[in-house]
Amino acid sequence: MLSRRTALLAALAAPAVARAQSPVIVRAAQYKAGDGLLLRLAGLADTPYRVEWSEFGSGNLMLEAANAGALDLAYGSEIPPTFAAVSGARVKLVAVIRGDVNEQTVLVPKDSAIQSIKDLKGKRVGYVRATTTHYYLSRMLNEVGLSLADVQLVNLTPADGAAAFRNGALDAWAIYGYSVPIARQSGARVLRTAQGILSGNYPYFTRANIGDEPARAEAVRDLLDRIRRALPYIQEHPAEYAAAQAAALNVPEATIRALLDNVSQPRSLAPVDDAAIASQQAVADEFARIGIIPRKVDVAPMWDRNFWRPGRAA
């Protein structure tokens, strides 16, 4: 008898043929085991247009591709669009994922004497430059009268950070995603989550000139609406979702369930509103204050409220 995971993967591998002849194509970016997988699990992948999915490892790369006209839809944290606002990148932010912030944490070893953010002064702190970790670490330190200059910052990829933390080369580690439950399963202790600092907003963006192609722009609107309708599947079918992600990512199901069972808010998709713009503006202002971007910038012109389907509830 096939295992649940094998059967699930076989079902997901079945091609969706109804859209194969459509002349309209949406070039969409996703992280591995991302939106394409979710839409198939939720039964919403059979679109009347073609979706060409490309996998990316970061929102920065997605934004660069959208700016170059090579992508029609992608998403990431508020950080890449902040840099894009400075450089004048031709992208528009068209919707917002409201997601978890409990996976964004500062970790310390289980036997560490560090008990508060203030205790990080002079310590070796791993982080990922120009990401959410850079932002919330700066904010956390500022709240207790410290700055990034008061710690020994060590810029590491998540994989390199995991090795350094495991080997005792870091006193603390600001990190996100699956790295958090994996480290905690090995005894790491959460010093503080980004709750109260990060909004949990992850904007969807598209290339600025997509309106020149009305049929493709309408397909993007439809795809966003399908994602909105698919997202409740994560909370309604956590076991199936965890199994599918575990198989696709080669990550233990227990690791994925640890994240799903500890979210600060259920993942949902919302239209552009004043609060979303203000949230990104706060990120831009902080990065300007600490010199990560060269000047203050107004992010509001990047946002486009015309991609939410009329009459759809948030």
C-alpha positions as CSV (number, residue, x, y, z in Angstrom):
1,M,0.0,0.0,0.0
2,L,1.3,3.5,-0.8
3,S,2.2,5.7,2.1
4,R,0.1,8.9,2.6
5,R,3.1,11.0,1.5
6,T,3.7,8.9,-1.7
7,A,0.0,9.0,-2.6
8,L,-0.1,12.7,-2.0
9,L,2.9,13.5,-4.2
10,A,1.5,11.3,-6.9
11,A,-1.7,13.2,-6.9
12,L,0.1,16.6,-6.9
13,A,2.2,15.4,-9.8
14,A,-0.8,14.8,-12.0
15,P,-0.9,17.5,-14.8
16,A,-3.6,20.1,-15.0
17,V,-4.5,20.1,-18.7
18,A,-7.5,22.4,-18.9
19,R,-5.4,25.6,-19.2
20,A,-2.7,24.2,-21.5
21,Q,-4.1,25.9,-24.7
22,S,-4.6,29.4,-23.1
23,P,-2.8,32.2,-24.8
24,V,-2.6,34.1,-21.5
25,I,0.5,33.3,-19.4
26,V,1.2,34.5,-15.8
27,R,4.9,34.2,-14.9
28,A,4.7,33.7,-11.1
29,A,7.5,33.3,-8.6
30,Q,7.4,31.1,-5.5
31,Y,9.6,29.7,-2.8
32,K,10.0,26.0,-3.0
33,A,6.8,24.2,-2.1
34,G,5.0,27.5,-2.2
35,D,1.9,28.9,-3.8
36,G,1.7,26.3,-6.6
37,L,1.7,23.5,-4.2
38,L,-0.9,25.2,-2.0
39,L,-3.2,25.8,-5.0
40,R,-3.0,22.2,-6.0
41,L,-3.8,21.0,-2.5
42,A,-6.8,23.3,-2.3
43,G,-8.1,22.3,-5.7
44,L,-7.7,25.7,-7.2
45,A,-4.8,25.2,-9.6
46,D,-6.9,24.6,-12.7
47,T,-6.8,28.1,-14.0
48,P,-8.2,29.3,-17.4
49,Y,-4.8,30.8,-18.2
50,R,-1.3,29.2,-18.0
51,V,0.8,29.8,-14.9
52,E,4.6,29.4,-15.3
53,W,6.0,28.9,-11.9
54,S,9.6,29.7,-11.1
55,E,11.4,29.0,-7.8
56,F,13.4,31.6,-6.1
57,G,15.4,31.6,-2.9
58,S,14.7,35.2,-1.8
59,G,12.4,38.1,-2.3
60,N,15.3,40.3,-3.4
61,L,15.8,38.0,-6.5
62,M,12.1,38.0,-7.2
63,L,11.9,41.8,-7.1
64,E,14.9,42.1,-9.4
65,A,13.2,39.8,-11.9
66,A,9.9,41.7,-11.7
67,N,11.8,45.0,-12.2
68,A,13.4,43.5,-15.3
69,G,10.0,42.6,-16.7
70,A,10.6,38.8,-16.3
71,L,7.9,38.1,-13.6
72,D,4.3,39.1,-13.4
73,L,3.7,38.1,-9.7
74,A,5.9,37.4,-6.7
75,Y,6.0,38.2,-3.0
76,G,8.5,38.7,-0.2
77,S,8.9,40.6,3.1
78,E,8.7,44.3,3.3
79,I,12.5,44.6,3.0
80,P,13.1,44.1,-0.8
81,P,10.4,46.7,-1.8
82,T,12.1,49.2,0.6
83,F,15.4,48.9,-1.3
84,A,13.4,49.1,-4.5
85,A,11.8,52.4,-3.5
86,V,15.2,53.9,-3.2
87,S,16.4,52.6,-6.5
88,G,13.2,53.5,-8.4
89,A,12.5,49.9,-9.4
90,R,9.5,49.5,-11.6
91,V,7.3,47.3,-9.4
92,K,3.9,47.7,-7.8
93,L,2.8,46.2,-4.5
94,V,-0.7,44.9,-5.0
95,A,-1.8,42.8,-2.0
96,V,-0.5,41.7,1.4
97,I,-0.1,38.3,3.0
98,R,-0.7,38.6,6.8
99,G,1.5,36.0,8.2
100,D,3.3,34.6,11.2
101,V,6.0,36.5,13.2
102,N,6.6,33.9,15.9
103,E,9.0,32.2,13.4
104,Q,11.1,35.4,13.5
105,T,13.2,35.1,16.6
106,V,16.4,35.7,18.5
107,L,17.7,32.4,19.7
108,V,20.4,31.6,22.3
109,P,21.9,28.3,23.3
110,K,20.0,26.4,26.0
111,D,22.7,26.9,28.6
112,S,23.3,30.5,27.8
113,A,23.5,33.1,30.6
114,I,21.8,35.6,28.3
115,Q,18.3,36.4,29.6
116,S,17.3,39.6,27.8
117,I,18.1,41.6,24.6
118,K,20.1,44.0,26.8
119,D,22.5,41.1,27.6
120,L,23.5,41.0,23.9
121,K,25.9,43.9,24.4
122,G,29.3,42.9,23.2
123,K,28.1,39.4,22.1
124,R,28.4,37.6,18.8
125,V,25.0,37.8,17.1
126,G,24.3,36.1,13.8
127,Y,21.8,37.7,11.4
128,V,21.0,37.9,7.7
129,R,21.8,41.4,6.4
130,A,19.1,43.4,4.7
131,T,16.3,41.0,5.8
132,T,13.7,41.0,8.5
133,T,16.3,39.9,11.0
134,H,18.3,43.1,10.3
135,Y,15.2,45.2,11.0
136,Y,13.9,43.5,14.1
137,L,17.3,43.1,15.7
138,S,17.9,46.9,15.3
139,R,14.5,47.7,16.7
140,M,15.0,45.3,19.7
141,L,18.4,46.7,20.5
142,N,17.1,50.3,20.2
143,E,14.2,49.6,22.6
144,V,16.8,48.8,25.4
145,G,19.1,51.7,24.7
146,L,21.6,49.8,22.5
147,S,22.3,49.8,18.7
148,L,23.7,47.4,16.2
149,A,27.2,48.9,16.9
150,D,26.9,47.5,20.5
151,V,27.0,43.9,19.4
152,Q,29.4,41.9,17.2
153,L,27.3,41.4,14.1
154,V,28.0,38.3,12.1
155,N,26.2,38.3,8.7
156,L,25.5,34.7,7.7
157,T,23.2,32.8,5.4
158,P,20.6,30.7,7.3
159,A,22.6,27.5,6.6
160,D,25.9,29.0,7.7
161,G,24.2,30.6,10.7
162,A,22.8,27.2,11.7
163,A,26.3,25.7,11.6
164,A,27.9,28.5,13.5
165,F,25.1,28.5,16.2
166,R,25.4,24.7,16.5
167,N,29.1,24.9,16.9
168,G,29.1,27.6,19.5
169,A,30.5,30.3,17.3
170,L,27.5,32.6,18.0
171,D,26.2,33.8,21.3
172,A,22.8,34.6,19.7
173,W,21.2,34.1,16.4
174,A,18.4,36.3,14.8
175,I,16.8,34.0,12.3
176,Y,13.5,32.9,10.7
177,G,11.6,30.0,9.1
178,Y,12.3,26.3,9.5
179,S,15.7,27.1,11.1
180,V,13.8,28.1,14.3
181,P,12.0,24.8,15.2
182,I,15.1,22.8,14.0
183,A,17.3,24.8,16.4
184,R,14.7,24.5,19.2
185,Q,14.5,20.8,18.8
186,S,18.3,20.8,19.5
187,G,17.7,22.7,22.7
188,A,18.0,26.4,21.6
189,R,16.0,28.9,23.6
190,V,13.9,31.7,22.3
191,L,15.2,35.0,23.7
192,R,12.5,37.0,22.0
193,T,10.2,36.8,19.0
194,A,9.5,39.7,16.7
195,Q,6.0,39.9,18.0
196,G,5.2,43.6,18.5
197,I,7.9,44.7,16.0
198,L,7.2,43.0,12.7
199,S,3.7,43.4,11.2
200,G,3.7,40.0,9.6
201,N,3.1,41.7,6.2
202,Y,4.5,40.1,3.1
203,P,3.5,42.1,0.0
204,Y,2.7,40.6,-3.4
205,F,4.2,42.7,-6.2
206,T,4.0,42.8,-9.9
207,R,5.9,44.6,-12.7
208,A,4.7,48.2,-13.0
209,N,3.7,48.0,-16.6
210,I,1.5,44.9,-16.4
211,G,-1.5,47.2,-16.9
212,D,-0.4,47.5,-20.6
213,E,-1.6,43.9,-21.0
214,P,-5.2,43.9,-19.7
215,A,-5.7,40.1,-20.1
216,R,-2.6,39.3,-18.2
217,A,-3.4,41.8,-15.5
218,E,-6.8,40.3,-15.0
219,A,-5.2,36.8,-14.8
220,V,-3.0,38.1,-12.0
221,R,-6.1,39.4,-10.2
222,D,-7.7,36.0,-10.5
223,L,-4.5,34.2,-9.3
224,L,-4.3,36.4,-6.3
225,D,-8.0,35.6,-5.5
226,R,-7.3,31.9,-5.8
227,I,-4.4,32.2,-3.4
228,R,-6.7,34.1,-1.0
229,R,-9.2,31.3,-1.2
230,A,-6.5,28.6,-0.9
231,L,-4.8,29.9,2.2
232,P,-7.4,28.6,4.7
233,Y,-6.4,25.1,3.6
234,I,-3.3,25.4,5.8
235,Q,-5.3,25.8,9.0
236,E,-8.1,23.4,7.9
237,H,-5.8,20.6,6.8
238,P,-2.5,21.0,8.7
239,A,-1.6,17.3,8.5
240,E,-2.0,17.1,4.8
241,Y,-0.2,20.4,4.2
242,A,2.7,19.4,6.5
243,A,3.0,16.1,4.7
244,A,3.1,17.7,1.3
245,Q,5.6,20.4,2.4
246,A,7.8,17.8,4.1
247,A,8.0,15.7,1.0
248,A,8.7,18.6,-1.3
249,L,11.3,20.2,1.0
250,N,12.8,17.1,2.5
251,V,12.1,18.6,6.0
252,P,10.6,16.5,8.8
253,E,6.9,16.8,9.2
254,A,7.3,17.5,12.9
255,T,9.4,20.6,12.0
256,I,6.7,22.0,9.7
257,R,3.9,21.2,12.3
258,A,6.0,23.0,14.9
259,L,5.7,26.2,12.9
260,L,2.0,25.7,12.0
261,D,1.1,25.0,15.6
262,N,2.8,28.2,16.8
263,V,1.7,30.9,14.4
264,S,0.9,34.4,15.7
265,Q,-2.0,34.7,13.2
266,P,-3.4,32.4,10.5
267,R,-2.0,33.2,7.1
268,S,-4.4,35.3,5.0
269,L,-4.4,37.6,2.0
270,A,-5.6,41.1,2.3
271,P,-6.0,44.1,0.0
272,V,-3.7,47.2,0.1
273,D,-4.7,49.5,2.9
274,D,-3.2,52.5,4.8
275,A,-2.0,50.2,7.6
276,A,0.0,48.1,5.1
277,I,1.6,51.2,3.6
278,A,2.4,52.6,7.0
279,S,4.0,49.3,8.1
280,Q,6.4,49.3,5.1
281,Q,7.1,53.0,5.7
282,A,8.2,52.2,9.3
283,V,10.7,49.7,7.9
284,A,12.0,52.2,5.4
285,D,12.4,54.9,8.1
286,E,14.3,52.5,10.4
287,F,16.7,51.4,7.6
288,A,17.3,55.1,6.7
289,R,18.0,55.8,10.4
290,I,20.6,53.1,10.7
291,G,22.1,53.8,7.2
292,I,21.1,50.7,5.4
293,I,19.5,52.8,2.8
294,P,21.0,56.2,1.9
295,R,18.1,58.4,2.5
296,K,14.5,58.6,3.6
297,V,12.0,57.5,1.1
298,D,8.2,57.7,0.6
299,V,7.0,54.2,-0.2
300,A,3.3,55.1,-0.8
301,P,3.7,55.5,-4.6
302,M,4.8,51.9,-4.9
303,W,1.4,50.6,-3.8
304,D,-1.5,49.9,-6.2
305,R,-5.0,49.3,-4.8
306,N,-6.4,48.2,-8.2
307,F,-5.6,44.5,-8.0
308,W,-8.1,43.4,-5.4
309,R,-11.3,42.1,-7.1
310,P,-14.3,44.4,-6.4
311,G,-16.7,43.0,-3.9
312,R,-14.2,40.5,-2.4
313,A,-14.0,40.5,1.4
314,A,-10.6,40.9,3.0
